[in-house]
Amino acid sequence: MKLTILCENTVGRAIPAIGEHGFACWLETDDGSFLIDTGQGFGIIQNARVLEKDLSQFDGVVLSHGHYDHAGGLEAVLRVRGEVPVYAHPDIFEPRFSRTPHSLRFIGIPQRRELLETLGAQFHETPQFQQIAEQVFVTGAIPRTSDFEVGDGNLVQPDGQGGYIADPFADDMAVVVDTPKGLVVILGCAHSGIINTLNYIAEVMQREHFYAVVGGTHLGPVSSEQFELTVAALQGFNIEKIGVSHCTGQARAAQLRNLFPSQFFYGSVGAVLEV
């Protein structure tokens, strides 16, 4: 298995790639190649070319959730690839907003489903944990069992009565790769909570050893208390490598690097994990 970060907030080495607020990675297995998320769309084509990943030849797309910075590049990818399976939760096109005291901003998938389908997206709904290739699984909806992972109150959905409610993120899911060295977990943003996600995967797969956890952790905006409780829970898992990206944020990433010095790496554009 080989994992290459194609889109992320930063470029981690001296290559002519583009950093953007978003996430995408390229997964290669013995059973095929998969694109996991697509970033906003600014860097996916350029970065794939620079990193020598052929967007005209791969076996499927997985969308971790319905935000512009993870699915906005799908249109550009489809214009290169054409027909391809797209694995996503059925709620992927729900309207999504970021709300602050001063603004309300749409942050859902910018393209209509109909447009993406005419460009070749063949949507396969994944509401539950399921296998999509020999080594590759998607979690579907992730149960919320921890009492401290409270989500981001600024991320909302319309309530149908003119107001807004906290986004439940029923569509948030992760990708799991079963390797000889242990499970590799790929997170989009972990809106369900990284601990909820890992607990659910361990329960379903009946495995305790994680070779690597890679991607967005959404620890950037959480409180100090939630961060400390998350770190304590992470320390209880058997994880060999932790590669953080995107919504982890620079400050939290630096803290994690100090807390997990032997396991940590930055999941920036160009980062590669091989098993």
Backbone as CSV, one residue per row, in Angstrom:
resi,resn,N_x,N_y,N_z,CA_x,CA_y,CA_z,C_x,C_y,C_z
1,MET,0.827,-1.186,0.000,0.000,0.000,0.000,0.870,1.247,0.000
2,LYS,0.466,2.227,-0.806,1.171,3.502,-0.837,0.143,4.626,-0.814
3,LEU,0.374,5.590,0.049,-0.530,6.725,0.202,0.253,8.008,-0.059
4,THR,-0.280,8.864,-0.943,0.389,10.122,-1.290,-0.595,11.270,-1.100
5,ILE,-0.198,12.294,-0.349,-1.068,13.449,-0.132,-0.996,14.360,-1.367
6,LEU,-2.148,14.586,-2.000,-2.219,15.424,-3.202,-2.648,16.865,-2.904
7,CYS,-3.566,17.047,-1.983,-4.051,18.397,-1.641,-4.056,18.549,-0.130
8,GLU,-3.555,19.692,0.317,-3.509,19.980,1.749,-3.172,21.451,1.890
9,ASN,-3.272,21.968,3.097,-3.036,23.397,3.320,-1.609,23.819,2.999
10,THR,-0.667,22.897,3.122,0.741,23.237,2.938,1.418,22.249,1.993
11,VAL,2.511,22.705,1.384,3.355,21.840,0.558,4.585,21.506,1.381
12,GLY,4.832,20.214,1.567,5.830,19.797,2.538,7.248,19.675,2.023
13,ARG,7.457,19.755,0.702,8.821,19.667,0.183,8.940,20.506,-1.086
14,ALA,10.154,20.619,-1.593,10.437,21.559,-2.689,9.990,20.994,-4.025
15,ILE,8.674,21.048,-4.259,8.085,20.612,-5.519,7.147,21.712,-6.007
16,PRO,6.916,21.824,-7.327,6.054,22.896,-7.859,4.575,22.559,-7.705
17,ALA,4.172,22.348,-6.453,2.798,21.997,-6.135,2.090,23.186,-5.489
18,ILE,0.785,23.040,-5.283,-0.060,24.111,-4.767,-0.647,23.686,-3.430
19,GLY,-0.535,24.551,-2.422,-1.216,24.336,-1.157,-2.569,25.032,-1.180
20,GLU,-3.564,24.430,-0.573,-4.893,25.033,-0.490,-5.584,24.516,0.761
21,HIS,-6.568,25.253,1.235,-7.356,24.784,2.375,-8.242,23.638,1.897
22,GLY,-7.825,22.418,2.197,-8.576,21.256,1.739,-7.742,20.011,1.898
23,PHE,-8.284,18.894,1.374,-7.577,17.626,1.528,-7.912,16.700,0.372
24,ALA,-6.905,15.968,-0.092,-7.075,14.865,-1.038,-5.845,13.989,-0.946
25,CYS,-6.029,12.683,-1.115,-4.874,11.794,-1.161,-5.115,10.679,-2.162
26,TRP,-4.030,10.084,-2.600,-4.033,9.039,-3.621,-3.623,7.741,-2.950
27,LEU,-4.487,6.738,-3.021,-4.244,5.456,-2.377,-3.990,4.400,-3.435
28,GLU,-2.837,3.740,-3.346,-2.494,2.642,-4.253,-2.430,1.341,-3.466
29,THR,-3.177,0.343,-3.944,-3.158,-0.975,-3.325,-2.968,-2.024,-4.423
30,ASP,-2.801,-3.271,-4.022,-2.675,-4.351,-5.000,-3.943,-4.520,-5.828
31,ASP,-5.057,-3.998,-5.296,-6.351,-4.180,-5.955,-6.807,-2.936,-6.722
32,GLY,-5.941,-1.916,-6.816,-6.302,-0.728,-7.573,-5.942,0.555,-6.852
33,SER,-6.228,1.676,-7.501,-5.920,3.008,-6.964,-7.208,3.779,-6.729
34,PHE,-7.208,4.563,-5.646,-8.399,5.323,-5.267,-7.999,6.747,-4.902
35,LEU,-8.861,7.682,-5.268,-8.694,9.079,-4.882,-9.624,9.340,-3.704
36,ILE,-9.050,9.735,-2.583,-9.836,9.991,-1.388,-9.918,11.500,-1.187
37,ASP,-11.097,12.047,-1.402,-11.355,13.489,-1.430,-10.624,14.146,-2.604
38,THR,-10.965,15.400,-2.861,-10.458,16.056,-4.072,-10.007,17.490,-3.837
39,GLY,-9.945,17.938,-2.570,-9.613,19.329,-2.308,-10.671,20.261,-2.878
40,GLN,-10.340,21.569,-2.904,-11.264,22.558,-3.458,-11.322,22.511,-4.980
41,GLY,-10.219,22.097,-5.596,-10.144,22.081,-7.049,-9.040,22.941,-7.612
42,PHE,-8.378,23.733,-6.770,-7.288,24.584,-7.246,-6.029,23.780,-7.564
43,GLY,-5.736,22.762,-6.730,-4.449,22.085,-6.847,-4.479,20.665,-7.349
44,ILE,-5.642,20.056,-7.440,-5.694,18.613,-7.681,-5.049,18.213,-9.008
45,ILE,-5.289,18.956,-10.076,-4.738,18.589,-11.388,-3.223,18.809,-11.413
46,GLN,-2.796,20.001,-10.986,-1.366,20.323,-10.964,-0.590,19.379,-10.051
47,ASN,-1.105,19.163,-8.855,-0.369,18.353,-7.886,-0.302,16.890,-8.298
48,ALA,-1.373,16.378,-8.895,-1.336,14.998,-9.383,-0.279,14.841,-10.468
49,ARG,-0.185,15.832,-11.345,0.832,15.781,-12.399,2.234,15.808,-11.805
50,VAL,2.464,16.725,-10.867,3.785,16.855,-10.251,4.176,15.573,-9.505
51,LEU,3.197,14.960,-8.848,3.458,13.763,-8.050,3.282,12.475,-8.857
52,GLU,3.090,12.639,-10.177,3.051,11.521,-11.128,1.940,10.530,-10.809
53,LYS,0.752,11.071,-10.548,-0.440,10.257,-10.370,-1.383,10.548,-11.532
54,ASP,-1.784,9.519,-12.243,-2.547,9.663,-13.478,-4.042,9.698,-13.176
55,LEU,-4.632,10.890,-13.232,-6.047,11.039,-12.919,-6.956,10.463,-13.994
56,SER,-6.403,10.031,-15.111,-7.225,9.365,-16.122,-7.310,7.862,-15.891
57,GLN,-6.543,7.369,-14.918,-6.463,5.927,-14.684,-6.491,5.628,-13.194
58,PHE,-7.675,5.502,-12.637,-7.790,5.018,-11.268,-9.172,4.391,-11.106
59,ASP,-9.412,3.764,-9.956,-10.558,2.856,-9.844,-11.745,3.408,-9.069
60,GLY,-11.603,4.489,-8.359,-12.748,5.022,-7.631,-12.382,6.236,-6.810
61,VAL,-13.413,7.023,-6.481,-13.282,8.183,-5.605,-14.050,7.890,-4.321
62,VAL,-13.496,8.287,-3.187,-14.225,8.274,-1.922,-14.326,9.715,-1.432
63,LEU,-15.537,10.159,-1.114,-15.741,11.485,-0.536,-16.041,11.325,0.956
64,SER,-15.188,11.887,1.787,-15.326,11.691,3.230,-16.531,12.421,3.813
65,HIS,-16.931,13.550,3.189,-18.112,14.293,3.623,-18.373,15.412,2.627
66,GLY,-19.490,16.085,2.784,-19.938,17.028,1.768,-19.529,18.463,1.973
67,HIS,-18.260,18.743,2.080,-17.743,20.104,2.164,-16.955,20.449,0.905
68,TYR,-16.987,21.741,0.548,-16.338,22.221,-0.674,-14.849,21.918,-0.712
69,ASP,-14.201,21.903,0.443,-12.745,21.729,0.473,-12.321,20.263,0.418
70,HIS,-13.298,19.366,0.327,-13.016,17.943,0.152,-13.623,17.393,-1.132
71,ALA,-14.673,18.045,-1.616,-15.376,17.544,-2.807,-15.392,18.537,-3.952
72,GLY,-14.927,19.760,-3.733,-15.001,20.778,-4.780,-14.182,20.472,-6.006
73,GLY,-13.140,19.660,-5.869,-12.297,19.311,-7.010,-12.805,18.136,-7.821
74,LEU,-13.941,17.568,-7.425,-14.436,16.390,-8.147,-14.766,16.720,-9.597
75,GLU,-15.320,17.902,-9.849,-15.641,18.270,-11.229,-14.390,18.238,-12.108
76,ALA,-13.309,18.847,-11.624,-12.070,18.866,-12.406,-11.548,17.454,-12.641
77,VAL,-11.637,16.606,-11.633,-11.177,15.224,-11.775,-12.009,14.482,-12.809
78,LEU,-13.328,14.655,-12.753,-14.204,13.958,-13.704,-13.951,14.400,-15.136
79,ARG,-13.576,15.657,-15.328,-13.305,16.139,-16.687,-12.050,15.485,-17.257
80,VAL,-11.208,14.931,-16.383,-10.044,14.162,-16.836,-10.374,12.674,-16.910
81,ARG,-11.029,12.170,-15.884,-11.234,10.718,-15.749,-12.450,10.205,-16.508
82,GLY,-13.538,10.978,-16.533,-14.777,10.440,-17.080,-15.448,9.525,-16.075
83,GLU,-16.153,8.513,-16.554,-16.942,7.649,-15.677,-16.082,6.950,-14.634
84,VAL,-16.549,7.037,-13.382,-15.811,6.421,-12.293,-16.752,6.263,-11.094
85,PRO,-16.634,5.182,-10.328,-17.435,5.050,-9.115,-17.052,6.116,-8.080
86,VAL,-18.058,6.698,-7.419,-17.837,7.669,-6.348,-18.565,7.150,-5.113
87,TYR,-17.805,6.813,-4.076,-18.369,6.245,-2.857,-18.589,7.368,-1.844
88,ALA,-19.848,7.505,-1.392,-20.181,8.595,-0.483,-21.473,8.268,0.260
89,HIS,-21.630,8.854,1.415,-22.861,8.720,2.191,-24.011,9.401,1.445
90,PRO,-25.242,8.923,1.566,-26.360,9.536,0.839,-26.641,10.987,1.214
91,ASP,-26.139,11.471,2.359,-26.377,12.864,2.771,-25.311,13.827,2.261
92,ILE,-24.494,13.400,1.318,-23.335,14.184,0.904,-23.710,15.555,0.346
93,PHE,-24.906,15.684,-0.234,-25.301,16.954,-0.856,-26.192,17.807,0.047
94,GLU,-26.274,17.493,1.324,-27.038,18.334,2.252,-26.459,19.746,2.268
95,PRO,-27.318,20.790,2.418,-26.796,22.162,2.480,-25.988,22.382,3.757
96,ARG,-24.806,22.974,3.609,-23.883,23.167,4.733,-23.469,24.633,4.802
97,PHE,-23.362,25.166,6.020,-22.978,26.557,6.196,-22.007,26.680,7.363
98,SER,-21.162,27.694,7.268,-20.336,28.131,8.392,-20.938,29.433,8.904
99,ARG,-21.297,29.471,10.180,-21.960,30.644,10.750,-21.119,31.227,11.878
100,THR,-20.857,32.506,11.801,-20.203,33.251,12.870,-21.112,34.419,13.238
101,PRO,-20.797,35.170,14.285,-21.632,36.329,14.613,-21.702,37.364,13.491
102,HIS,-20.760,37.306,12.538,-20.692,38.342,11.505,-20.976,37.827,10.102
103,SER,-21.120,36.503,9.914,-21.286,36.013,8.550,-21.983,34.667,8.528
104,LEU,-22.550,34.351,7.368,-23.112,33.040,7.095,-22.621,32.654,5.708
105,ARG,-21.864,31.576,5.618,-21.182,31.228,4.366,-21.493,29.798,3.971
106,PHE,-21.910,29.588,2.721,-22.175,28.242,2.224,-20.861,27.493,2.044
107,ILE,-20.787,26.291,2.581,-19.549,25.506,2.490,-19.823,24.086,2.016
108,GLY,-21.013,23.849,1.442,-21.324,22.523,0.922,-20.650,22.269,-0.416
109,ILE,-21.012,21.158,-1.056,-20.452,20.831,-2.362,-20.933,21.868,-3.369
110,PRO,-20.036,22.542,-4.067,-20.447,23.655,-4.932,-21.181,23.232,-6.195
111,GLN,-20.990,22.012,-6.667,-21.640,21.568,-7.900,-22.886,20.740,-7.578
112,ARG,-23.869,20.831,-8.459,-25.044,19.983,-8.320,-24.701,18.534,-8.650
113,ARG,-25.420,17.650,-8.006,-25.222,16.226,-8.265,-25.424,15.906,-9.743
114,GLU,-26.431,16.537,-10.361,-26.740,16.262,-11.760,-25.559,16.595,-12.678
115,LEU,-24.863,17.697,-12.381,-23.697,18.056,-13.186,-22.617,16.995,-13.052
116,LEU,-22.334,16.600,-11.830,-21.279,15.614,-11.596,-21.615,14.287,-12.249
117,GLU,-22.885,13.927,-12.230,-23.285,12.673,-12.862,-23.152,12.744,-14.380
118,THR,-23.470,13.881,-14.965,-23.303,13.984,-16.422,-21.834,13.952,-16.814
119,LEU,-20.931,14.291,-15.881,-19.496,14.226,-16.160,-18.914,12.842,-15.887
120,GLY,-19.728,11.939,-15.353,-19.263,10.567,-15.181,-19.266,10.029,-13.765
121,ALA,-19.713,10.823,-12.786,-19.755,10.325,-11.408,-20.842,9.263,-11.275
122,GLN,-20.461,8.083,-10.849,-21.402,6.996,-10.590,-21.476,6.802,-9.075
123,PHE,-22.452,7.473,-8.462,-22.504,7.508,-7.003,-22.957,6.158,-6.431
124,HIS,-22.162,5.666,-5.480,-22.488,4.457,-4.727,-22.677,4.882,-3.272
125,GLU,-23.871,4.739,-2.741,-24.156,5.210,-1.391,-23.565,4.258,-0.352
126,THR,-22.935,4.853,0.657,-22.239,4.064,1.678,-22.680,4.514,3.070
127,PRO,-23.932,4.260,3.442,-24.390,4.691,4.764,-23.808,3.876,5.905
128,GLN,-23.312,2.669,5.591,-22.801,1.770,6.620,-21.390,1.294,6.265
129,PHE,-20.745,0.712,7.246,-19.406,0.164,7.059,-19.457,-0.889,5.951
130,GLN,-18.602,-0.736,4.941,-18.603,-1.710,3.852,-17.259,-1.758,3.143
131,GLN,-17.026,-2.838,2.460,-15.796,-3.061,1.716,-15.972,-2.592,0.285
132,ILE,-14.976,-1.854,-0.240,-15.062,-1.393,-1.626,-13.966,-1.995,-2.501
133,ALA,-12.982,-2.638,-1.888,-11.933,-3.345,-2.613,-11.342,-4.377,-1.672
134,GLU,-10.409,-5.184,-2.166,-9.886,-6.299,-1.384,-9.362,-5.853,-0.021
135,GLN,-8.626,-4.737,0.006,-8.038,-4.259,1.261,-8.724,-3.024,1.815
136,VAL,-9.694,-2.483,1.105,-10.175,-1.131,1.380,-11.629,-1.138,1.843
137,PHE,-11.886,-0.405,2.935,-13.218,-0.297,3.519,-13.559,1.173,3.742
138,VAL,-14.858,1.480,3.758,-15.313,2.796,4.204,-16.222,2.583,5.411
139,THR,-16.200,3.536,6.338,-16.906,3.336,7.604,-18.398,3.603,7.508
140,GLY,-18.837,4.421,6.512,-20.197,4.910,6.577,-20.354,5.792,7.807
141,ALA,-21.597,6.000,8.246,-21.857,6.860,9.401,-21.170,6.305,10.647
142,ILE,-20.596,7.184,11.443,-19.809,6.802,12.618,-20.595,7.118,13.893
143,PRO,-20.846,6.132,14.745,-21.579,6.388,15.995,-20.822,7.355,16.903
144,ARG,-21.555,8.215,17.577,-20.964,9.182,18.508,-21.070,8.611,19.920
145,THR,-19.985,8.095,20.419,-19.997,7.429,21.725,-19.186,8.169,22.788
146,SER,-18.210,8.982,22.388,-17.421,9.711,23.386,-18.241,10.876,23.923
147,ASP,-18.012,11.240,25.172,-18.786,12.334,25.771,-18.084,13.680,25.664
148,PHE,-16.885,13.719,25.071,-16.147,14.981,24.997,-15.969,15.503,23.576
149,GLU,-16.260,14.702,22.557,-16.129,15.156,21.173,-17.452,15.802,20.761
150,VAL,-17.511,17.106,20.915,-18.798,17.814,20.823,-19.041,18.448,19.463
151,GLY,-18.090,18.370,18.550,-18.300,18.950,17.234,-18.041,20.448,17.217
152,ASP,-18.216,21.031,16.039,-17.935,22.444,15.813,-19.259,23.196,15.700
153,GLY,-19.565,24.027,16.688,-20.837,24.741,16.731,-21.016,25.767,15.633
154,ASN,-19.942,26.138,14.938,-20.054,27.101,13.838,-20.515,26.460,12.535
155,LEU,-20.552,25.141,12.479,-20.943,24.438,11.263,-22.399,24.004,11.406
156,VAL,-23.259,24.530,10.518,-24.700,24.379,10.703,-25.395,23.962,9.409
157,GLN,-26.658,23.544,9.584,-27.554,23.232,8.481,-28.882,23.956,8.707
158,PRO,-29.614,24.276,7.637,-30.947,24.859,7.811,-31.867,23.885,8.553
159,ASP,-32.742,24.434,9.423,-33.658,23.578,10.170,-35.021,23.438,9.507
160,GLY,-35.185,24.065,8.325,-36.448,23.988,7.611,-37.487,24.969,8.077
161,GLN,-37.173,25.765,9.094,-38.113,26.742,9.643,-37.514,28.148,9.678
162,GLY,-36.528,28.359,8.837,-35.891,29.669,8.780,-34.703,29.840,9.688
163,GLY,-34.378,28.846,10.477,-33.229,28.917,11.371,-32.182,27.885,11.011
164,TYR,-31.274,27.638,11.949,-30.173,26.710,11.699,-29.947,25.831,12.925
165,ILE,-29.475,24.629,12.660,-29.110,23.692,13.716,-27.685,23.215,13.490
166,ALA,-27.086,22.677,14.535,-25.737,22.127,14.398,-25.745,21.011,13.366
167,ASP,-24.768,21.042,12.489,-24.664,20.010,11.461,-24.387,18.662,12.138
168,PRO,-25.239,17.660,11.927,-25.010,16.355,12.561,-23.918,15.533,11.884
169,PHE,-23.531,15.912,10.663,-22.485,15.206,9.914,-22.719,13.704,9.876
170,ALA,-23.943,13.321,9.515,-24.219,11.891,9.327,-23.376,11.313,8.211
171,ASP,-22.933,12.173,7.274,-22.172,11.684,6.119,-20.683,11.552,6.382
172,ASP,-20.207,12.002,7.529,-18.769,11.953,7.797,-18.304,10.504,7.904
173,MET,-17.273,10.161,7.141,-16.757,8.793,7.203,-15.254,8.777,6.936
174,ALA,-14.640,7.662,7.274,-13.210,7.468,7.077,-12.997,6.267,6.165
175,VAL,-11.761,6.123,5.688,-11.348,4.984,4.870,-10.389,4.132,5.694
176,VAL,-10.537,2.832,5.584,-9.678,1.894,6.320,-9.007,0.969,5.314
177,VAL,-7.693,0.831,5.426,-6.946,-0.098,4.585,-6.347,-1.166,5.486
178,ASP,-6.629,-2.416,5.175,-6.129,-3.546,5.961,-4.798,-3.996,5.370
179,THR,-3.714,-3.768,6.091,-2.376,-4.097,5.602,-1.723,-5.124,6.526
180,PRO,-0.667,-5.795,6.055,0.026,-6.763,6.911,0.619,-6.136,8.171
181,LYS,0.876,-4.825,8.150,1.455,-4.168,9.319,0.403,-3.613,10.269
182,GLY,-0.864,-3.706,9.890,-1.927,-3.155,10.720,-2.860,-2.294,9.888
183,LEU,-3.884,-1.759,10.530,-4.863,-0.934,9.839,-4.304,0.455,9.575
184,VAL,-4.571,0.967,8.378,-4.281,2.359,8.044,-5.615,3.079,7.916
185,VAL,-5.790,4.146,8.681,-7.033,4.915,8.689,-6.771,6.257,8.029
186,ILE,-7.620,6.607,7.051,-7.506,7.888,6.357,-8.724,8.722,6.722
187,LEU,-8.484,9.850,7.362,-9.537,10.757,7.797,-9.690,11.893,6.805
188,GLY,-10.912,12.345,6.587,-11.120,13.575,5.822,-10.979,14.760,6.755
189,CYS,-11.968,14.926,7.644,-11.921,15.962,8.689,-12.226,15.402,10.072
190,ALA,-12.685,14.162,10.153,-13.047,13.557,11.444,-14.074,14.404,12.183
191,HIS,-15.090,14.884,11.459,-16.144,15.661,12.122,-16.890,14.832,13.155
192,SER,-16.872,13.510,13.012,-17.500,12.630,14.007,-16.664,12.508,15.267
193,GLY,-15.431,12.997,15.209,-14.492,12.849,16.312,-13.497,11.742,16.012
194,ILE,-12.222,12.050,16.140,-11.193,11.060,15.814,-11.273,9.843,16.734
195,ILE,-11.639,10.055,17.993,-11.729,8.928,18.924,-12.950,8.077,18.610
196,ASN,-14.089,8.721,18.343,-15.262,7.958,17.899,-14.929,7.117,16.672
197,THR,-14.204,7.719,15.746,-13.848,7.034,14.498,-12.979,5.816,14.766
198,LEU,-11.932,5.987,15.548,-11.021,4.874,15.820,-11.701,3.781,16.650
199,ASN,-12.519,4.187,17.615,-13.243,3.189,18.413,-14.164,2.347,17.535
200,TYR,-14.847,3.000,16.610,-15.786,2.293,15.743,-15.044,1.325,14.823
201,ILE,-13.944,1.773,14.261,-13.168,0.908,13.368,-12.615,-0.299,14.128
202,ALA,-12.093,-0.051,15.323,-11.554,-1.155,16.127,-12.647,-2.171,16.451
203,GLU,-13.854,-1.666,16.743,-14.959,-2.555,17.073,-15.391,-3.383,15.864
204,VAL,-15.563,-2.734,14.723,-16.053,-3.445,13.542,-15.007,-4.411,12.996
205,MET,-13.765,-3.964,12.925,-12.709,-4.790,12.347,-12.145,-5.812,13.336
206,GLN,-12.500,-5.656,14.619,-11.977,-6.547,15.659,-10.453,-6.557,15.642
207,ARG,-9.908,-5.343,15.570,-8.445,-5.183,15.527,-8.062,-4.060,16.487
208,GLU,-6.934,-4.197,17.135,-6.480,-3.184,18.086,-5.271,-2.411,17.597
209,HIS,-4.607,-2.925,16.560,-3.369,-2.305,16.111,-3.613,-1.443,14.882
210,PHE,-3.273,-0.163,14.977,-3.343,0.760,13.845,-1.911,1.068,13.399
211,TYR,-1.600,0.713,12.172,-0.267,1.071,11.684,-0.160,2.579,11.513
212,ALA,-1.207,3.213,10.954,-1.136,4.656,10.739,-2.535,5.263,10.757
213,VAL,-2.599,6.502,11.241,-3.799,7.338,11.151,-3.365,8.625,10.464
214,VAL,-3.999,8.935,9.328,-3.547,10.034,8.472,-4.733,10.901,8.085
215,GLY,-4.520,12.232,8.087,-5.537,13.136,7.548,-5.962,14.214,8.520
216,GLY,-7.114,14.810,8.226,-7.623,15.904,9.037,-8.254,15.395,10.319
217,THR,-7.911,16.017,11.432,-8.424,15.594,12.742,-9.457,16.541,13.320
218,HIS,-9.619,17.700,12.721,-10.503,18.777,13.200,-10.232,19.138,14.665
219,LEU,-8.975,19.028,15.056,-8.595,19.441,16.412,-8.234,20.917,16.478
220,GLY,-8.091,21.555,15.303,-7.740,22.973,15.302,-8.706,23.842,16.089
221,PRO,-10.034,23.717,15.880,-10.964,24.615,16.553,-11.469,24.150,17.915
222,VAL,-11.022,22.996,18.416,-11.619,22.475,19.652,-11.030,23.175,20.880
223,SER,-11.731,23.047,21.988,-11.277,23.640,23.242,-10.037,22.934,23.763
224,SER,-9.337,23.596,24.685,-8.161,22.970,25.306,-8.546,21.695,26.035
225,GLU,-9.708,21.719,26.688,-10.160,20.534,27.419,-10.404,19.368,26.469
226,GLN,-11.085,19.631,25.348,-11.335,18.547,24.399,-10.037,18.038,23.800
227,PHE,-9.110,18.929,23.520,-7.827,18.500,22.964,-7.096,17.600,23.946
228,GLU,-7.072,17.978,25.215,-6.370,17.175,26.214,-7.007,15.799,26.377
229,LEU,-8.347,15.747,26.365,-9.037,14.466,26.477,-8.799,13.609,25.241
230,THR,-8.730,14.245,24.072,-8.449,13.515,22.838,-7.043,12.918,22.874
231,VAL,-6.072,13.705,23.310,-4.691,13.218,23.402,-4.609,12.029,24.358
232,ALA,-5.274,12.146,25.506,-5.248,11.044,26.473,-5.841,9.774,25.871
233,ALA,-6.928,9.932,25.105,-7.537,8.767,24.459,-6.639,8.204,23.359
234,LEU,-5.998,9.078,22.584,-5.086,8.619,21.540,-3.933,7.808,22.122
235,GLN,-3.463,8.231,23.281,-2.355,7.527,23.910,-2.745,6.118,24.336
236,GLY,-4.043,5.859,24.423,-4.514,4.530,24.781,-4.605,3.579,23.608
237,PHE,-4.447,4.115,22.389,-4.472,3.267,21.195,-3.059,2.806,20.846
238,ASN,-2.997,1.696,20.139,-1.726,1.184,19.625,-1.564,1.695,18.194
239,ILE,-0.953,2.885,18.039,-0.797,3.548,16.744,0.692,3.766,16.491
240,GLU,1.195,3.288,15.363,2.618,3.447,15.048,2.942,4.801,14.427
241,LYS,2.032,5.317,13.568,2.311,6.571,12.867,1.064,7.457,12.876
242,ILE,1.276,8.743,13.124,0.184,9.720,13.116,0.582,10.843,12.172
243,GLY,-0.122,10.957,11.043,0.187,11.992,10.050,-0.974,12.966,9.936
244,VAL,-0.807,14.162,10.466,-1.945,15.082,10.551,-1.942,16.094,9.401
245,SER,-3.136,16.519,9.022,-3.328,17.399,7.875,-4.412,18.433,8.164
246,HIS,-4.472,19.445,7.290,-5.650,20.262,7.058,-6.230,20.882,8.339
247,CYS,-7.385,20.410,8.785,-8.118,21.042,9.888,-7.508,20.757,11.252
248,THR,-6.388,20.051,11.304,-5.659,19.919,12.561,-5.120,21.268,12.994
249,GLY,-4.754,22.101,12.013,-4.229,23.426,12.322,-2.766,23.371,12.723
250,GLN,-2.055,24.449,12.485,-0.615,24.464,12.744,-0.283,24.363,14.228
251,ALA,-1.062,25.061,15.063,-0.770,25.049,16.495,-0.969,23.651,17.085
252,ARG,-2.097,23.041,16.766,-2.370,21.694,17.283,-1.393,20.669,16.696
253,ALA,-1.041,20.834,15.422,-0.073,19.926,14.817,1.263,19.993,15.555
254,ALA,1.683,21.205,15.913,2.941,21.352,16.644,2.855,20.687,18.016
255,GLN,1.707,20.831,18.670,1.529,20.172,19.971,1.586,18.648,19.820
256,LEU,0.909,18.137,18.803,0.915,16.684,18.593,2.317,16.175,18.273
257,ARG,3.070,16.970,17.539,4.451,16.574,17.227,5.267,16.416,18.501
258,ASN,5.054,17.306,19.462,5.777,17.224,20.727,5.277,16.080,21.603
259,LEU,3.983,15.791,21.521,3.380,14.760,22.364,3.618,13.345,21.824
260,PHE,3.748,13.226,20.489,3.943,11.924,19.856,5.182,11.989,18.945
261,PRO,6.360,12.276,19.497,7.530,12.560,18.656,7.969,11.409,17.772
262,SER,7.827,10.187,18.236,8.293,9.047,17.435,7.263,8.580,16.413
263,GLN,6.027,9.020,16.565,4.945,8.567,15.683,4.541,9.617,14.657
264,PHE,4.842,10.859,14.916,4.250,11.981,14.179,4.927,12.245,12.840
265,PHE,4.106,12.639,11.838,4.631,13.276,10.637,3.574,14.230,10.100
266,TYR,4.029,15.226,9.344,3.119,16.189,8.745,2.561,15.625,7.437
267,GLY,1.244,15.571,7.356,0.595,15.084,6.141,0.374,16.191,5.135
268,SER,1.454,16.814,4.692,1.401,17.912,3.729,1.415,17.378,2.305
269,VAL,1.172,18.249,1.333,1.250,17.855,-0.078,2.624,17.248,-0.351
270,GLY,2.631,16.081,-0.944,3.885,15.392,-1.243,4.288,14.349,-0.228
271,ALA,3.661,14.352,0.959,3.975,13.328,1.963,3.556,11.961,1.436
272,VAL,4.365,10.950,1.729,4.119,9.589,1.247,4.219,8.618,2.413
273,LEU,3.273,7.702,2.480,3.308,6.613,3.452,3.259,5.305,2.685
274,GLU,4.251,4.446,2.893,4.286,3.146,2.232,4.284,2.037,3.278
275,VAL,3.551,0.981,2.984,3.479,-0.170,3.884,3.927,-1.405,3.112
